[in-house]
């Protein structure tokens, strides 16, 4: 089960144009809109932000010769719970943050890698 399946069992939620620039390589939600959005839109905006800034380290980070340890770069790993709380802790309710963090941690774990802009399409 993917993060989106966990957050939206009835299918993904499409964000409206007022949510921010939805085509940007690194999505940044409009905070005024986000504060007033319903929980489903808030979760979708948080996931979109997360997915355009960070990525699964299995695909992005080199491994040791034994293949059991990541060879993290500068400033990594990024902890999903910390990144989301720092960015959105004062914007959305704790319950919304908790649902998104739980889905992300269940799927991959709490350690993520920075997404390089060339991978984000920018």
NORZINOR-V122944 format. One record per backbone hydrogen bond with DSSP energy under -0.5 kcal/mol. CO is the residue of the C=O (numbers start at 0). NH is the residue of the N-H. Records with the same first field share a line. If there is no record, write none. Layout:
CO=NH ; NH
This chain:
1=5
2=6
3=7
7=10
15=18
16=19
18=29
19=21
20=23
24=26
28=30
29=33
30=34
31=35
32=35 ; 36
37=41
38=42
39=43
40=44
41=45
42=46
43=47
44=48
45=49
46=50
47=51
48=51 ; 52
49=52 ; 53
52=114
54=112
55=58 ; 59
56=60
61=70
63=66
68=63
69=71
72=75
76=78
77=79 ; 111
78=82
79=83
80=84
81=85
82=86
83=87
84=88
87=90 ; 91
92=96
93=97
94=98
95=99
96=100
97=101
98=102
99=103
100=104
101=105
102=106
103=107 ; 108
109=79 ; 111
110=56
111=76 ; 77
112=54
113=115
115=118 ; 119
116=120 ; 121
